[in-house]
Amino acid sequence: MKLDNKKIFKTLNPNKIWVPVIIGLAIVFAMFYFDPSVNKDSLSGIFDASIPWIVVAVLVILFRDAGYVFRIREITDRHLTWKRAIYVIILWEFASAVTPSVVGGSAVAIFILNKEGIKLGRAVAYVMVTAILDNLFFVIGAPIILFFAKGNIFPTSKVLEMQLENSMEAIFWISYSLYAAYSMVMAAALFYRPRVFKWVLIKIFSIKWLRKWKHDAQEYGDQIIIASRELSGKKWNYWVPIVVATILIWSSRYLMLNALISAFVPLAAFEHVIVFARQVIMWIVMMISPTPGSSGTAEFFFGQFFTEFLGNYTFVTSILWRLLSYYPYLILGAFFLPRWIKQVFFKKKNKKINPGQDVSGS
């Protein structure tokens, strides 16, 4: 596998933070202008927030990020120090924030791990493991949480009914089926029969109208084989911590909004379940968004999914939600990226000057 450094650095460009910011602000101003329920009074509602619940929301976000750092250290067999793991996660989140969700930041993550001293084959394996675990959380967890929500997961919204013609449920289950199929195939390829997967892939892309992608398919098959080799022989004490961390990471991601909504309106236990479940639906919508970091898409659908709980507090809560869960990674990425580049790309030069000096940044 060859990493296109030029293309990756085009993604890891601090100037890109303005694109999602502008899109997000445009949607916010459009909602403020066209939605009569959004006015000065609704904006002043931010002062009604319960400080303890806001603190809980912030702590949950920090817990999620700590989970990411812990998981990447465990996945890499603690090759990364805590400091380097923090750098990796911040830059990985930054890459995800400035690219469309449907594209993701996998190639950038492989590049970052490789530059942190992890062999390319292992870097590919580690990124694939995180992707499979994240997808499996959704594939396995979604039916469970939707069962407990007892059918109250799809919001009744006039806007959604007009735009989607009551097809939200169908869109969700189609998307869910595609994610489930993809996750199962990739898990089987990575852990069971990587060579069979490569053979099937080459056969598919030998079809006349797919032939121009045959080389890419063969290269991808090779990546799967290398990644599978790197992961073979891992015992239960390797997998248990990262599986538990994955569950806690995604639970924290969703529970942050539960805490944020509770800061404005009281929620019964069953309503907490519904809010949690609806975020699973929203996640699918945001994953197919063409905008960087789902900017605009997230702000719009937030109101459609949660206005029945928040009422006049919907607008200010959506802003706080994005301020806590999205925009910090744009700022942190733009701040840490130049420092990471200096540390990583000048490391070898510094070692030549002083071979005994520890310049890993740890």
C-alpha positions as CSV (number, residue, x, y, z in Angstrom):
1,M,0.0,0.0,0.0
2,K,1.3,3.5,-0.9
3,L,0.2,6.5,1.0
4,D,-0.4,9.6,-1.1
5,N,1.3,12.2,1.2
6,K,0.2,15.1,-0.9
7,K,-3.5,14.0,-0.8
8,I,-3.3,13.4,2.9
9,F,-1.8,16.7,3.7
10,K,-4.5,18.3,1.6
11,T,-7.0,16.7,4.0
12,L,-4.9,17.7,7.0
13,N,-5.1,21.4,6.2
14,P,-5.9,23.8,9.0
15,N,-7.5,26.1,6.5
16,K,-10.2,23.5,5.9
17,I,-11.8,24.3,9.3
18,W,-13.6,27.3,7.7
19,V,-15.7,25.1,5.3
20,P,-17.7,23.2,8.0
21,V,-17.8,26.4,10.1
22,I,-19.3,28.4,7.3
23,I,-21.8,25.6,6.4
24,G,-22.8,25.2,10.0
25,L,-23.2,29.0,10.5
26,A,-25.2,29.3,7.3
27,I,-27.7,26.6,8.5
28,V,-27.9,28.2,11.9
29,F,-28.7,31.7,10.4
30,A,-31.2,30.1,8.0
31,M,-33.0,28.5,10.9
32,F,-32.9,31.8,12.8
33,Y,-34.3,33.6,9.8
34,F,-37.0,31.2,8.6
35,D,-38.1,29.5,11.8
36,P,-40.5,31.8,13.7
37,S,-40.0,29.9,16.9
38,V,-36.3,31.0,16.9
39,N,-36.0,34.5,18.3
40,K,-34.3,36.5,20.9
41,D,-36.4,34.9,23.7
42,S,-35.4,31.4,22.6
43,L,-31.7,32.4,22.5
44,S,-31.9,33.8,26.0
45,G,-33.1,30.4,27.1
46,I,-29.4,29.3,27.2
47,F,-29.3,31.0,30.6
48,D,-31.9,28.6,31.9
49,A,-29.5,25.7,31.6
50,S,-28.7,23.7,34.7
51,I,-25.0,24.1,35.3
52,P,-24.6,20.7,37.0
53,W,-26.0,18.9,33.9
54,I,-23.8,21.0,31.6
55,V,-20.8,19.9,33.7
56,V,-22.0,16.3,33.3
57,A,-22.2,16.7,29.5
58,V,-18.6,18.0,29.4
59,L,-17.3,15.2,31.7
60,V,-19.0,12.6,29.5
61,I,-17.3,14.1,26.4
62,L,-14.0,14.0,28.1
63,F,-14.6,10.4,29.2
64,R,-15.3,9.5,25.6
65,D,-12.1,11.1,24.4
66,A,-10.2,9.4,27.2
67,G,-11.7,6.1,25.9
68,Y,-10.4,6.8,22.4
69,V,-6.9,7.5,23.7
70,F,-7.0,4.3,25.9
71,R,-8.3,2.2,23.0
72,I,-5.7,3.3,20.4
73,R,-2.9,2.5,23.0
74,E,-4.3,-0.9,23.6
75,I,-4.9,-1.7,19.9
76,T,-1.3,-0.7,19.1
77,D,-0.1,-3.0,22.0
78,R,0.9,0.2,23.8
79,H,3.4,1.2,21.1
80,L,2.1,4.8,21.6
81,T,2.8,6.7,24.8
82,W,-0.2,8.5,26.3
83,K,1.0,11.8,24.8
84,R,1.4,10.3,21.3
85,A,-1.9,8.6,21.6
86,I,-3.6,12.0,22.4
87,Y,-1.9,13.5,19.3
88,V,-3.2,10.6,17.2
89,I,-6.8,10.9,18.4
90,I,-6.9,14.7,18.0
91,L,-5.6,14.5,14.4
92,W,-7.8,11.6,13.6
93,E,-10.9,13.4,14.9
94,F,-9.8,16.5,13.0
95,A,-9.5,14.6,9.8
96,S,-13.0,13.2,10.4
97,A,-14.3,16.7,11.1
98,V,-13.0,18.2,7.8
99,T,-14.1,15.4,5.5
100,P,-17.6,14.1,4.7
101,S,-18.7,11.4,7.1
102,V,-19.3,9.0,4.2
103,V,-15.5,9.4,3.3
104,G,-14.2,9.3,6.8
105,G,-10.5,9.7,7.9
106,S,-9.2,6.1,7.6
107,A,-6.4,6.9,5.2
108,V,-5.3,9.8,7.3
109,A,-5.4,7.6,10.4
110,I,-3.2,5.0,8.7
111,F,-0.8,7.8,7.7
112,I,-0.6,9.2,11.2
113,L,0.0,5.9,12.9
114,N,2.7,5.1,10.3
115,K,4.5,8.4,11.0
116,E,4.3,7.5,14.7
117,G,6.6,4.6,14.0
118,I,4.1,1.8,13.4
119,K,4.8,-0.3,10.4
120,L,2.3,0.2,7.5
121,G,0.8,-3.3,7.7
122,R,0.1,-2.9,11.4
123,A,-1.3,0.6,10.9
124,V,-3.7,-0.7,8.4
125,A,-4.7,-3.5,10.7
126,Y,-5.3,-1.2,13.7
127,V,-7.4,1.2,11.7
128,M,-9.5,-1.6,10.3
129,V,-10.0,-3.0,13.8
130,T,-11.3,0.3,15.0
131,A,-13.7,0.6,12.0
132,I,-15.0,-2.9,12.5
133,L,-15.5,-2.5,16.2
134,D,-17.3,0.9,15.7
135,N,-19.6,-0.6,13.1
136,L,-20.3,-3.7,15.2
137,F,-21.3,-1.6,18.1
138,F,-24.0,-0.1,15.9
139,V,-25.0,-3.3,14.2
140,I,-25.3,-5.2,17.5
141,G,-26.3,-2.3,19.8
142,A,-28.9,-0.7,17.6
143,P,-31.5,-3.5,17.7
144,I,-31.1,-3.8,21.5
145,I,-31.7,-0.1,22.2
146,L,-34.4,0.1,19.6
147,F,-36.2,-2.8,21.3
148,F,-36.1,-0.9,24.7
149,A,-37.4,2.2,23.0
150,K,-40.6,0.2,22.1
151,G,-41.2,1.8,18.7
152,N,-40.8,5.4,19.7
153,I,-37.7,6.1,17.8
154,F,-38.8,7.7,14.6
155,P,-39.9,11.4,15.2
156,T,-43.2,12.7,14.0
157,S,-42.1,15.8,12.0
158,K,-44.1,17.6,9.3
159,V,-40.8,18.6,7.6
160,L,-39.6,15.0,7.5
161,E,-42.9,13.7,6.3
162,M,-43.0,16.2,3.5
163,Q,-39.3,15.7,2.5
164,L,-39.0,11.9,3.0
165,E,-42.7,10.9,2.6
166,N,-42.7,8.7,5.7
167,S,-39.7,6.8,4.5
168,M,-37.3,7.5,7.4
169,E,-37.9,4.0,8.8
170,A,-37.2,2.4,5.5
171,I,-34.0,4.5,5.0
172,F,-32.8,3.5,8.4
173,W,-33.3,-0.2,7.9
174,I,-31.8,-0.2,4.4
175,S,-28.8,1.7,5.8
176,Y,-28.6,-0.6,8.8
177,S,-28.6,-3.7,6.5
178,L,-25.8,-2.3,4.4
179,Y,-23.7,-1.5,7.4
180,A,-24.4,-5.0,8.9
181,A,-23.5,-6.7,5.7
182,Y,-20.3,-4.6,5.3
183,S,-19.2,-5.2,8.9
184,M,-19.8,-9.0,8.7
185,V,-17.9,-9.3,5.4
186,M,-15.0,-7.2,6.6
187,A,-14.8,-9.1,10.0
188,A,-14.9,-12.4,8.1
189,A,-12.2,-11.2,5.7
190,L,-9.9,-9.9,8.4
191,F,-10.3,-12.7,11.0
192,Y,-11.3,-15.8,9.0
193,R,-10.5,-16.0,5.3
194,P,-8.5,-13.0,4.0
195,R,-7.2,-14.8,0.9
196,V,-10.6,-15.9,-0.1
197,F,-11.8,-12.3,0.3
198,K,-9.0,-11.1,-2.0
199,W,-9.8,-13.8,-4.6
200,V,-13.5,-12.9,-4.6
201,L,-12.6,-9.2,-4.9
202,I,-10.4,-9.8,-7.9
203,K,-13.1,-11.9,-9.6
204,I,-15.7,-9.2,-9.1
205,F,-13.4,-6.4,-10.4
206,S,-12.4,-8.6,-13.4
207,I,-15.9,-7.9,-14.8
208,K,-15.5,-5.7,-17.9
209,W,-17.1,-2.5,-16.6
210,L,-15.2,-2.8,-13.3
211,R,-11.9,-3.7,-14.7
212,K,-10.3,-0.3,-14.4
213,W,-10.5,-0.7,-10.5
214,K,-9.0,-4.2,-10.5
215,H,-5.5,-3.0,-9.4
216,D,-7.0,-1.0,-6.5
217,A,-9.1,-4.1,-5.5
218,Q,-5.9,-6.3,-5.6
219,E,-4.1,-3.8,-3.5
220,Y,-7.0,-3.7,-1.0
221,G,-7.0,-7.5,-0.8
222,D,-3.3,-7.4,-0.1
223,Q,-3.9,-4.9,2.7
224,I,-6.5,-7.3,4.3
225,I,-4.1,-10.2,4.1
226,I,-1.3,-8.2,5.8
227,A,-3.7,-6.8,8.4
228,S,-5.0,-10.3,9.2
229,R,-1.5,-11.6,9.6
230,E,-0.7,-8.8,12.1
231,L,-3.8,-9.6,14.2
232,S,-3.6,-13.4,14.1
233,G,-2.8,-15.0,17.5
234,K,-4.1,-12.1,19.6
235,K,-5.6,-13.5,22.8
236,W,-8.7,-12.5,24.8
237,N,-6.7,-10.2,27.0
238,Y,-6.0,-8.1,23.9
239,W,-9.6,-8.0,22.7
240,V,-11.5,-7.5,25.9
241,P,-10.2,-4.0,26.8
242,I,-10.7,-2.6,23.3
243,V,-14.2,-4.1,23.0
244,V,-15.2,-2.6,26.4
245,A,-13.6,0.7,25.5
246,T,-15.6,0.8,22.2
247,I,-18.9,0.2,24.1
248,L,-18.0,3.0,26.6
249,I,-16.9,5.4,23.8
250,W,-20.1,5.1,21.9
251,S,-22.3,5.1,24.9
252,S,-20.6,8.3,26.1
253,R,-21.0,9.9,22.7
254,Y,-24.8,9.5,22.9
255,L,-25.2,10.1,26.7
256,M,-23.6,13.5,26.3
257,L,-26.8,14.7,24.5
258,N,-29.0,13.1,27.2
259,A,-27.2,15.2,29.8
260,L,-27.4,18.3,27.6
261,I,-31.2,17.9,27.1
262,S,-31.6,17.3,30.8
263,A,-29.9,20.6,31.4
264,F,-33.0,22.3,30.0
265,V,-35.9,19.9,30.5
266,P,-36.4,17.0,32.9
267,L,-36.4,13.6,31.3
268,A,-38.1,10.5,32.6
269,A,-36.1,7.2,32.4
270,F,-38.0,6.0,29.4
271,E,-37.5,9.4,27.6
272,H,-33.7,9.0,28.2
273,V,-33.9,5.7,26.3
274,I,-35.8,7.3,23.4
275,V,-33.3,10.2,23.2
276,F,-30.5,7.6,23.2
277,A,-32.2,5.5,20.5
278,R,-33.0,8.5,18.2
279,Q,-29.3,9.4,18.2
280,V,-28.7,5.9,16.7
281,I,-31.0,6.9,13.9
282,M,-29.4,10.3,13.5
283,W,-26.0,8.7,13.3
284,I,-27.0,6.9,10.1
285,V,-28.3,10.2,8.6
286,M,-25.1,12.0,9.5
287,M,-23.0,9.1,8.1
288,I,-24.4,9.6,4.6
289,S,-24.1,13.4,4.7
290,P,-22.0,14.9,1.9
291,T,-20.8,17.8,4.0
292,P,-17.6,17.9,6.1
293,G,-18.3,16.5,9.6
294,S,-22.1,16.5,8.7
295,S,-22.1,20.3,9.0
296,G,-25.6,21.6,8.4
297,T,-27.1,18.2,8.2
298,A,-26.6,17.6,12.0
299,E,-28.0,21.0,12.9
300,F,-31.1,20.5,10.7
301,F,-32.0,17.0,11.8
302,F,-31.3,17.8,15.4
303,G,-34.4,19.9,15.5
304,Q,-36.5,17.3,13.7
305,F,-35.6,14.6,16.2
306,F,-35.6,16.3,19.5
307,T,-37.9,19.3,19.4
308,E,-40.7,17.3,21.0
309,F,-38.5,17.1,24.2
310,L,-36.9,20.5,24.1
311,G,-39.6,22.8,22.7
312,N,-38.3,26.4,22.7
313,Y,-34.9,25.2,23.9
314,T,-34.2,23.2,20.7
315,F,-32.2,25.9,18.9
316,V,-29.8,26.7,21.8
317,T,-29.4,23.0,22.7
318,S,-28.4,22.2,19.1
319,I,-25.8,24.9,19.2
320,L,-24.4,23.7,22.5
321,W,-24.4,20.1,21.2
322,R,-22.2,21.0,18.2
323,L,-20.0,23.3,20.3
324,L,-19.2,20.4,22.6
325,S,-19.1,17.5,20.2
326,Y,-17.7,18.9,17.0
327,Y,-16.1,22.3,16.9
328,P,-13.5,21.6,19.6
329,Y,-11.8,19.0,17.3
330,L,-11.5,21.6,14.5
331,I,-9.8,24.0,16.8
332,L,-7.6,21.4,18.5
333,G,-6.6,19.8,15.2
334,A,-5.6,23.2,13.7
335,F,-3.5,23.9,16.9
336,F,-1.8,20.5,17.2
337,L,-1.2,19.7,13.5
338,P,1.8,22.0,13.0
339,R,3.4,20.8,16.3
340,W,2.8,17.1,15.2
341,I,4.4,17.8,11.8
342,K,7.4,19.4,13.4
343,Q,7.8,16.5,15.9
344,V,7.3,13.7,13.4
345,F,9.1,15.0,10.3
346,F,12.1,16.5,12.0
347,K,12.5,13.6,14.4
348,K,15.1,11.7,12.3
349,K,17.1,14.9,11.7
350,N,17.2,15.5,15.5
351,K,18.3,11.9,16.1
352,K,21.2,12.3,13.7
353,I,22.3,15.4,15.6
354,N,21.9,13.8,19.1
355,P,21.4,10.0,18.9
356,G,20.9,9.7,22.6
357,Q,18.1,12.3,22.9
358,D,14.5,11.1,23.3
359,V,12.6,13.1,20.6
360,S,9.5,10.9,20.4
361,G,7.5,13.6,22.1
362,S,6.8,11.3,25.0
